[in-house]
Amino acid sequence: MAVKMRLMRVGKTKSPYYRVVVMDGRAPRDGRYIDLIGRYDPREEPSLVEIDADKAADWLRKGAQPTEAVSKLLEVSGALTEFKVRSGRIHTVGGSAGAEAAPVEEASAEEASTEDASSDEGDAAAPEAEAAAAGDTDDSEVDEASTEDE
């Protein structure tokens, strides 16, 4: 059985309204359908296109062939692109693996900039910066500094 995704016309005369359905390719245009996956109203401004992307991707995975009109509607709704990404036909840059790698690169860049800044200050500032980073500060020095400022 050849399964197709196509438009099924409903509505009255001169007021077309379409359902996006999955049906047997040999069935008549307005015949019995297997699954309703969306709707399309060309008379609204802008045209209304509502398609359940999960159902559409599921039927495309199962081998349903969209007609030319339905494939354009799937492209507009983003369901066809989502299917192609999931099936590996479209390669995306910056997926989940790229998002995890970015913070590591930023952290190493921050460490490099702090190392450059400490080397510019001289040898006397470097041990103080290392002690502050390690959390080895003397409480008496902090108290003296706060009382001198007052």
N, CA and C atoms as an extended XYZ file, in Angstrom:
450
Properties=species:S:1:pos:R:3:atomname:S:1:resname:S:1:resid:I:1 pbc="F F F"
N         0.852       -1.171        0.000 N   MET     1
C         0.000        0.000        0.000 CA  MET     1
C         0.900        1.237        0.000 C   MET     1
N         0.722        2.118       -0.995 N   ALA     2
C         1.489        3.360       -1.081 CA  ALA     2
C         0.785        4.423       -0.258 C   ALA     2
N         1.461        4.866        0.803 N   VAL     3
C         0.878        5.864        1.693 CA  VAL     3
C         1.369        7.240        1.272 C   VAL     3
N         0.425        8.171        1.155 N   LYS     4
C         0.753        9.534        0.743 CA  LYS     4
C         0.255       10.535        1.769 C   LYS     4
N         0.970       11.640        1.837 N   MET     5
C         0.518       12.780        2.636 CA  MET     5
C        -0.010       13.792        1.628 C   MET     5
N        -1.284       14.136        1.745 N   ARG     6
C        -1.848       15.069        0.768 CA  ARG     6
C        -2.954       15.904        1.359 C   ARG     6
N        -3.440       16.845        0.560 N   LEU     7
C        -4.480       17.763        1.005 CA  LEU     7
C        -5.849       17.174        0.718 C   LEU     7
N        -6.767       17.343        1.654 N   MET     8
C        -8.150       16.897        1.500 CA  MET     8
C        -9.021       18.143        1.581 C   MET     8
N        -9.756       18.439        0.510 N   ARG     9
C       -10.531       19.664        0.453 CA  ARG     9
C       -11.823       19.537        1.235 C   ARG     9
N       -12.070       20.523        2.095 N   VAL    10
C       -13.339       20.639        2.803 CA  VAL    10
C       -13.786       22.087        2.684 C   VAL    10
N       -14.952       22.416        3.163 N   GLY    11
C       -15.464       23.775        3.032 CA  GLY    11
C       -16.493       23.835        1.924 C   GLY    11
N       -17.196       24.967        1.870 N   LYS    12
C       -18.238       25.075        0.856 CA  LYS    12
C       -17.692       25.629       -0.464 C   LYS    12
N       -18.553       25.778       -1.427 N   THR    13
C       -18.160       26.242       -2.746 CA  THR    13
C       -17.492       27.612       -2.666 C   THR    13
N       -16.380       27.746       -3.368 N   LYS    14
C       -15.585       28.975       -3.427 CA  LYS    14
C       -14.985       29.386       -2.076 C   LYS    14
N       -15.015       28.510       -1.096 N   SER    15
C       -14.378       28.745        0.203 CA  SER    15
C       -13.556       27.520        0.589 C   SER    15
N       -12.429       27.321       -0.097 N   PRO    16
C       -11.660       26.106        0.177 CA  PRO    16
C       -10.962       26.156        1.536 C   PRO    16
N       -10.889       25.011        2.132 N   TYR    17
C       -10.220       24.803        3.399 CA  TYR    17
C        -9.693       23.381        3.313 C   TYR    17
N        -8.438       23.173        3.674 N   TYR    18
C        -7.829       21.871        3.471 CA  TYR    18
C        -7.369       21.246        4.773 C   TYR    18
N        -7.454       19.918        4.812 N   ARG    19
C        -6.862       19.141        5.886 CA  ARG    19
C        -5.637       18.447        5.303 C   ARG    19
N        -4.555       18.430        6.062 N   VAL    20
C        -3.360       17.695        5.644 CA  VAL    20
C        -3.494       16.307        6.262 C   VAL    20
N        -3.621       15.305        5.392 N   VAL    21
C        -3.909       13.953        5.863 CA  VAL    21
C        -2.918       12.951        5.298 C   VAL    21
N        -2.869       11.796        5.942 N   VAL    22
C        -2.107       10.648        5.459 CA  VAL    22
C        -3.138        9.631        5.004 C   VAL    22
N        -3.021        9.218        3.757 N   MET    23
C        -4.009        8.273        3.219 CA  MET    23
C        -3.382        7.375        2.172 C   MET    23
N        -4.120        6.322        1.817 N   ASP    24
C        -3.694        5.414        0.771 CA  ASP    24
C        -3.672        6.186       -0.543 C   ASP    24
N        -2.623        6.002       -1.332 N   GLY    25
C        -2.483        6.730       -2.584 CA  GLY    25
C        -3.567        6.430       -3.598 C   GLY    25
N        -4.244        5.281       -3.475 N   ARG    26
C        -5.296        4.909       -4.432 CA  ARG    26
C        -6.667        5.440       -4.031 C   ARG    26
N        -6.776        5.979       -2.812 N   ALA    27
C        -8.063        6.487       -2.327 CA  ALA    27
C        -8.411        7.802       -3.026 C   ALA    27
N        -9.716        8.107       -3.141 N   PRO    28
C       -10.103        9.385       -3.744 CA  PRO    28
C        -9.672       10.573       -2.881 C   PRO    28
N        -9.638       11.766       -3.500 N   ARG    29
C        -9.138       12.954       -2.814 CA  ARG    29
C        -9.814       13.203       -1.472 C   ARG    29
N       -11.120       13.077       -1.426 N   ASP    30
C       -11.854       13.339       -0.192 CA  ASP    30
C       -12.311       12.053        0.487 C   ASP    30
N       -11.620       10.958        0.225 N   GLY    31
C       -11.993        9.672        0.797 CA  GLY    31
C       -11.496        9.511        2.232 C   GLY    31
N       -11.559        8.267        2.685 N   ARG    32
C       -11.179        7.967        4.060 CA  ARG    32
C        -9.671        8.112        4.225 C   ARG    32
N        -9.281        8.716        5.342 N   TYR    33
C        -7.857        8.928        5.594 CA  TYR    33
C        -7.404        8.114        6.801 C   TYR    33
N        -6.103        7.915        6.883 N   ILE    34
C        -5.512        7.138        7.971 CA  ILE    34
C        -5.282        8.029        9.188 C   ILE    34
N        -4.710        9.219        8.961 N   ASP    35
C        -4.370       10.110       10.071 CA  ASP    35
C        -4.452       11.562        9.614 C   ASP    35
N        -4.973       12.400       10.476 N   LEU    36
C        -5.047       13.841       10.239 CA  LEU    36
C        -3.844       14.478       10.927 C   LEU    36
N        -2.978       15.158       10.148 N   ILE    37
C        -1.768       15.725       10.751 CA  ILE    37
C        -1.754       17.248       10.753 C   ILE    37
N        -2.734       17.881       10.129 N   GLY    38
C        -2.736       19.343       10.151 CA  GLY    38
C        -3.858       19.931        9.312 C   GLY    38
N        -3.798       21.278        9.180 N   ARG    39
C        -4.795       21.960        8.366 CA  ARG    39
C        -4.156       23.154        7.680 C   ARG    39
N        -4.818       23.576        6.571 N   TYR    40
C        -4.311       24.673        5.769 CA  TYR    40
C        -5.502       25.493        5.278 C   TYR    40
N        -5.470       26.793        5.559 N   ASP    41
C        -6.532       27.693        5.117 CA  ASP    41
C        -5.898       28.799        4.277 C   ASP    41
N        -6.023       28.703        2.935 N   PRO    42
C        -5.383       29.694        2.071 CA  PRO    42
C        -6.104       31.038        2.030 C   PRO    42
N        -7.326       31.103        2.538 N   ARG    43
C        -8.101       32.339        2.444 CA  ARG    43
C        -7.767       33.341        3.547 C   ARG    43
N        -7.161       32.886        4.621 N   GLU    44
C        -6.765       33.824        5.670 CA  GLU    44
C        -5.555       34.624        5.211 C   GLU    44
N        -5.368       35.795        5.799 N   GLU    45
C        -4.208       36.622        5.462 CA  GLU    45
C        -3.356       36.810        6.699 C   GLU    45
N        -2.192       36.294        6.856 N   PRO    46
C        -1.512       35.335        5.978 CA  PRO    46
C        -2.131       33.942        6.093 C   PRO    46
N        -1.820       33.109        5.144 N   SER    47
C        -2.393       31.758        5.104 CA  SER    47
C        -2.105       31.007        6.393 C   SER    47
N        -3.105       30.273        6.857 N   LEU    48
C        -2.970       29.490        8.087 CA  LEU    48
C        -2.398       28.118        7.750 C   LEU    48
N        -1.279       27.774        8.383 N   VAL    49
C        -0.673       26.455        8.212 CA  VAL    49
C        -0.403       25.904        9.602 C   VAL    49
N        -1.141       24.874        9.981 N   GLU    50
C        -0.943       24.201       11.269 CA  GLU    50
C        -0.679       22.735       11.000 C   GLU    50
N         0.538       22.308       11.301 N   ILE    51
C         0.908       20.907       11.080 CA  ILE    51
C         1.590       20.389       12.333 C   ILE    51
N         1.176       19.209       12.786 N   ASP    52
C         1.802       18.556       13.935 CA  ASP    52
C         3.128       17.962       13.459 C   ASP    52
N         4.231       18.612       13.846 N   ALA    53
C         5.558       18.224       13.351 CA  ALA    53
C         5.934       16.806       13.779 C   ALA    53
N         5.541       16.406       14.978 N   ASP    54
C         5.884       15.060       15.453 CA  ASP    54
C         5.190       13.983       14.618 C   ASP    54
N         3.898       14.194       14.357 N   LYS    55
C         3.163       13.219       13.538 CA  LYS    55
C         3.719       13.183       12.121 C   LYS    55
N         3.999       14.355       11.560 N   ALA    56
C         4.516       14.418       10.192 CA  ALA    56
C         5.862       13.710       10.096 C   ALA    56
N         6.757       13.971       11.048 N   ALA    57
C         8.074       13.328       11.034 CA  ALA    57
C         7.931       11.814       11.201 C   ALA    57
N         6.985       11.390       12.035 N   ASP    58
C         6.750        9.964       12.239 CA  ASP    58
C         6.301        9.295       10.941 C   ASP    58
N         5.364        9.913       10.227 N   TRP    59
C         4.881        9.342        8.978 CA  TRP    59
C         5.952        9.378        7.889 C   TRP    59
N         6.768       10.422        7.874 N   LEU    60
C         7.859       10.475        6.897 CA  LEU    60
C         8.877        9.374        7.174 C   LEU    60
N         9.140        9.087        8.455 N   ARG    61
C        10.044        7.991        8.823 CA  ARG    61
C         9.483        6.650        8.373 C   ARG    61
N         8.163        6.523        8.429 N   LYS    62
C         7.528        5.262        8.028 CA  LYS    62
C         7.482        5.097        6.515 C   LYS    62
N         7.791        6.176        5.757 N   GLY    63
C         7.851        6.054        4.307 CA  GLY    63
C         6.728        6.736        3.557 C   GLY    63
N         5.901        7.521        4.217 N   ALA    64
C         4.826        8.224        3.520 CA  ALA    64
C         5.437        9.286        2.601 C   ALA    64
N         4.914        9.378        1.384 N   GLN    65
C         5.426       10.318        0.397 CA  GLN    65
C         4.518       11.550        0.331 C   GLN    65
N         5.050       12.741        0.647 N   PRO    66
C         4.221       13.936        0.554 CA  PRO    66
C         4.055       14.382       -0.900 C   PRO    66
N         2.896       14.930       -1.218 N   THR    67
C         2.701       15.510       -2.540 CA  THR    67
C         3.484       16.821       -2.601 C   THR    67
N         3.524       17.421       -3.770 N   GLU    68
C         4.284       18.651       -3.943 CA  GLU    68
C         3.744       19.773       -3.050 C   GLU    68
N         2.429       19.917       -3.000 N   ALA    69
C         1.813       20.968       -2.184 CA  ALA    69
C         2.066       20.734       -0.697 C   ALA    69
N         1.941       19.498       -0.264 N   VAL    70
C         2.148       19.180        1.151 CA  VAL    70
C         3.619       19.339        1.528 C   VAL    70
N         4.530       18.991        0.635 N   SER    71
C         5.941       19.164        0.962 CA  SER    71
C         6.280       20.643        1.144 C   SER    71
N         5.653       21.527        0.378 N   LYS    72
C         5.855       22.967        0.569 CA  LYS    72
C         5.291       23.422        1.914 C   LYS    72
N         4.124       22.902        2.288 N   LEU    73
C         3.532       23.259        3.580 CA  LEU    73
C         4.383       22.713        4.742 C   LEU    73
N         4.930       21.518        4.574 N   LEU    74
C         5.804       20.953        5.602 CA  LEU    74
C         7.070       21.794        5.748 C   LEU    74
N         7.572       22.305        4.642 N   GLU    75
C         8.762       23.165        4.679 CA  GLU    75
C         8.456       24.485        5.393 C   GLU    75
N         7.283       25.055        5.116 N   VAL    76
C         6.884       26.314        5.759 CA  VAL    76
C         6.715       26.128        7.259 C   VAL    76
N         6.129       25.014        7.664 N   SER    77
C         5.887       24.773        9.087 CA  SER    77
C         7.150       24.320        9.826 C   SER    77
N         8.174       23.888        9.095 N   GLY    78
C         9.416       23.446        9.717 CA  GLY    78
C         9.460       21.956        9.993 C   GLY    78
N         8.409       21.238        9.705 N   ALA    79
C         8.364       19.802        9.982 CA  ALA    79
C         9.316       19.026        9.069 C   ALA    79
N         9.421       19.423        7.812 N   LEU    80
C        10.294       18.716        6.875 CA  LEU    80
C        11.758       18.931        7.234 C   LEU    80
N        12.107       20.142        7.630 N   THR    81
C        13.479       20.424        8.041 CA  THR    81
C        13.837       19.640        9.296 C   THR    81
N        12.904       19.584       10.245 N   GLU    82
C        13.132       18.822       11.480 CA  GLU    82
C        13.354       17.341       11.166 C   GLU    82
N        12.568       16.805       10.239 N   PHE    83
C        12.727       15.406        9.841 CA  PHE    83
C        14.098       15.169        9.208 C   PHE    83
N        14.528       16.085        8.338 N   LYS    84
C        15.812       15.925        7.664 CA  LYS    84
C        16.971       16.016        8.653 C   LYS    84
N        16.856       16.872        9.656 N   VAL    85
C        17.905       16.984       10.665 CA  VAL    85
C        17.981       15.706       11.485 C   VAL    85
N        16.829       15.190       11.899 N   ARG    86
C        16.808       13.962       12.712 CA  ARG    86
C        17.325       12.754       11.947 C   ARG    86
N        17.036       12.701       10.631 N   SER    87
C        17.462       11.547        9.846 CA  SER    87
C        18.904       11.682        9.365 C   SER    87
N        19.515       12.848        9.575 N   GLY    88
C        20.905       13.040        9.211 CA  GLY    88
C        21.115       13.533        7.797 C   GLY    88
N        20.066       13.934        7.111 N   ARG    89
C        20.214       14.447        5.746 CA  ARG    89
C        20.725       15.883        5.733 C   ARG    89
N        20.505       16.614        6.833 N   ILE    90
C        21.013       17.979        6.969 CA  ILE    90
C        21.937       17.994        8.168 C   ILE    90
N        23.130       18.535        7.970 N   HIS    91
C        24.102       18.636        9.064 CA  HIS    91
C        23.960       20.006        9.713 C   HIS    91
N        23.785       20.032       11.016 N   THR    92
C        23.672       21.301       11.726 CA  THR    92
C        24.950       21.561       12.498 C   THR    92
N        25.361       22.802       12.500 N   VAL    93
C        26.552       23.213       13.227 CA  VAL    93
C        26.100       23.838       14.533 C   VAL    93
N        26.789       23.516       15.621 N   GLY    94
C        26.439       24.108       16.914 CA  GLY    94
C        25.335       23.356       17.619 C   GLY    94
N        25.322       22.067       17.482 N   GLY    95
C        24.328       21.250       18.174 CA  GLY    95
C        24.662       21.149       19.651 C   GLY    95
N        24.166       20.134       20.320 N   SER    96
C        24.375       19.985       21.751 CA  SER    96
C        25.850       19.761       22.094 C   SER    96
N        26.604       19.079       21.242 N   ALA    97
C        28.018       18.857       21.518 CA  ALA    97
C        28.790       20.168       21.456 C   ALA    97
N        28.441       21.040       20.510 N   GLY    98
C        29.111       22.331       20.396 CA  GLY    98
C        28.782       23.236       21.566 C   GLY    98
N        27.572       23.130       22.111 N   ALA    99
C        27.174       23.978       23.235 CA  ALA    99
C        27.942       23.599       24.493 C   ALA    99
N        28.250       22.316       24.654 N   GLU   100
C        28.996       21.883       25.826 CA  GLU   100
C        30.467       22.283       25.722 C   GLU   100
N        31.008       22.338       24.517 N   ALA   101
C        32.414       22.656       24.336 CA  ALA   101
C        32.696       24.148       24.497 C   ALA   101
N        31.722       25.005       24.229 N   ALA   102
C        31.932       26.452       24.277 CA  ALA   102
C        32.317       26.955       25.673 C   ALA   102
N        31.660       26.552       26.770 N   PRO   103
C        32.064       27.062       28.080 CA  PRO   103
C        33.487       26.667       28.463 C   PRO   103
N        33.956       25.520       28.032 N   VAL   104
C        35.310       25.087       28.351 CA  VAL   104
C        36.311       26.024       27.686 C   VAL   104
N        36.041       26.399       26.427 N   GLU   105
C        36.927       27.303       25.717 CA  GLU   105
C        36.940       28.675       26.369 C   GLU   105
N        35.772       29.154       26.820 N   GLU   106
C        35.691       30.458       27.471 CA  GLU   106
C        36.469       30.445       28.778 C   GLU   106
N        36.371       29.364       29.538 N   ALA   107
C        37.075       29.274       30.810 CA  ALA   107
C        38.583       29.287       30.579 C   ALA   107
N        39.068       28.581       29.580 N   SER   108
C        40.508       28.571       29.316 CA  SER   108
C        40.978       29.936       28.839 C   SER   108
N        40.142       30.672       28.120 N   ALA   109
C        40.492       32.011       27.672 CA  ALA   109
C        40.577       32.969       28.864 C   ALA   109
N        39.678       32.821       29.845 N   GLU   110
C        39.710       33.657       31.040 CA  GLU   110
C        40.961       33.375       31.861 C   GLU   110
N        41.368       32.103       31.980 N   GLU   111
C        42.570       31.752       32.715 CA  GLU   111
C        43.800       32.353       32.053 C   GLU   111
N        43.834       32.326       30.728 N   ALA   112
C        44.973       32.881       30.000 CA  ALA   112
C        45.057       34.385       30.214 C   ALA   112
N        43.919       35.062       30.230 N   SER   113
C        43.938       36.513       30.420 CA  SER   113
C        44.369       36.877       31.839 C   SER   113
N        43.993       36.088       32.855 N   THR   114
C        44.431       36.383       34.221 CA  THR   114
C        45.915       36.106       34.383 C   THR   114
N        46.442       35.098       33.685 N   GLU   115
C        47.870       34.817       33.743 CA  GLU   115
C        48.663       35.945       33.108 C   GLU   115
N        48.155       36.496       31.991 N   ASP   116
C        48.823       37.610       31.325 CA  ASP   116
C        48.835       38.841       32.222 C   ASP   116
N        47.723       39.097       32.900 N   ALA   117
C        47.615       40.273       33.761 CA  ALA   117
C        48.563       40.150       34.956 C   ALA   117
N        48.703       38.959       35.525 N   SER   118
C        49.583       38.792       36.682 CA  SER   118
C        51.047       38.905       36.282 C   SER   118
N        51.401       38.486       35.082 N   SER   119
C        52.796       38.593       34.652 CA  SER   119
C        53.151       40.049       34.353 C   SER   119
N        52.197       40.888       33.964 N   ASP   120
C        52.438       42.293       33.694 CA  ASP   120
C        52.667       43.078       34.974 C   ASP   120
N        52.068       42.686       36.081 N   GLU   121
C        52.165       43.427       37.334 CA  GLU   121
C        53.528       43.265       37.993 C   GLU   121
N        54.223       42.235       37.748 N   GLY   122
C        55.550       42.028       38.330 CA  GLY   122
C        55.552       40.859       39.286 C   GLY   122
N        56.735       40.615       39.858 N   ASP   123
C        56.907       39.461       40.736 CA  ASP   123
C        56.235       39.651       42.086 C   ASP   123
N        56.121       40.871       42.573 N   ALA   124
C        55.543       41.110       43.902 CA  ALA   124
C        54.043       40.861       43.910 C   ALA   124
N        53.358       41.152       42.820 N   ALA   125
C        51.904       40.996       42.776 CA  ALA   125
C        51.508       39.548       42.545 C   ALA   125
N        52.352       38.787       41.917 N   ALA   126
C        52.010       37.409       41.578 CA  ALA   126
C        51.742       36.552       42.809 C   ALA   126
N        52.554       36.571       43.875 N   PRO   127
C        52.243       35.724       45.031 CA  PRO   127
C        50.948       36.154       45.723 C   PRO   127
N        50.658       37.451       45.735 N   GLU   128
C        49.411       37.916       46.360 CA  GLU   128
C        48.210       37.426       45.573 C   GLU   128
N        48.292       37.471       44.252 N   ALA   129
C        47.190       36.999       43.406 CA  ALA   129
C        46.975       35.499       43.579 C   ALA   129
N        48.079       34.758       43.669 N   GLU   130
C        47.955       33.310       43.852 CA  GLU   130
C        47.358       32.988       45.212 C   GLU   130
N        47.750       33.742       46.247 N   ALA   131
C        47.225       33.507       47.589 CA  ALA   131
C        45.744       33.850       47.646 C   ALA   131
N        45.349       34.930       46.965 N   ALA   132
C        43.934       35.323       46.948 CA  ALA   132
C        43.111       34.285       46.200 C   ALA   132
N        43.663       33.760       45.120 N   ALA   133
C        42.943       32.748       44.347 CA  ALA   133
C        42.802       31.462       45.142 C   ALA   133
N        43.810       31.136       45.938 N   ALA   134
C        43.771       29.908       46.723 CA  ALA   134
C        42.942       30.084       47.991 C   ALA   134
N        42.624       31.339       48.365 N   GLY   135
C        41.832       31.579       49.562 CA  GLY   135
C        42.682       31.648       50.813 C   GLY   135
N        44.013       31.798       50.674 N   ASP   136
C        44.919       31.869       51.820 CA  ASP   136
C        45.187       33.332       52.181 C   ASP   136
N        44.191       34.004       52.706 N   THR   137
C        44.393       35.387       53.134 CA  THR   137
C        44.428       35.421       54.641 C   THR   137
N        45.179       36.327       55.160 N   ASP   138
C        45.322       36.474       56.598 CA  ASP   138
C        44.204       37.391       57.082 C   ASP   138
N        43.397       36.951       58.053 N   ASP   139
C        42.271       37.751       58.527 CA  ASP   139
C        42.730       39.061       59.165 C   ASP   139
N        43.883       39.060       59.798 N   SER   140
C        44.375       40.273       60.450 CA  SER   140
C        44.699       41.344       59.410 C   SER   140
N        45.212       40.946       58.248 N   GLU   141
C        45.510       41.915       57.199 CA  GLU   141
C        44.229       42.536       56.678 C   GLU   141
N        43.163       41.748       56.537 N   VAL   142
C        41.891       42.250       56.044 CA  VAL   142
C        41.305       43.229       57.057 C   VAL   142
N        41.358       42.901       58.376 N   ASP   143
C        40.819       43.784       59.407 CA  ASP   143
C        41.577       45.102       59.452 C   ASP   143
N        42.921       45.073       59.352 N   GLU   144
C        43.727       46.281       59.365 CA  GLU   144
C        43.388       47.169       58.177 C   GLU   144
N        43.193       46.551       56.996 N   ALA   145
C        42.896       47.330       55.797 CA  ALA   145
C        41.532       47.999       55.937 C   ALA   145
N        40.560       47.331       56.534 N   SER   146
C        39.233       47.921       56.673 CA  SER   146
C        39.228       49.036       57.701 C   SER   146
N        40.024       48.949       58.761 N   THR   147
C        40.069       50.019       59.791 CA  THR   147
C        40.838       51.218       59.268 C   THR   147
N        41.835       51.023       58.417 N   GLU   148
C        42.570       52.149       57.862 CA  GLU   148
C        41.702       52.964       56.931 C   GLU   148
N        40.788       52.336       56.197 N   ASP   149
C        39.929       53.051       55.264 CA  ASP   149
C        38.945       53.932       55.985 C   ASP   149
N        38.563       53.598       57.215 N   GLU   150
C        37.561       54.385       57.955 CA  GLU   150
C        38.232       55.576       58.498 C   GLU   150
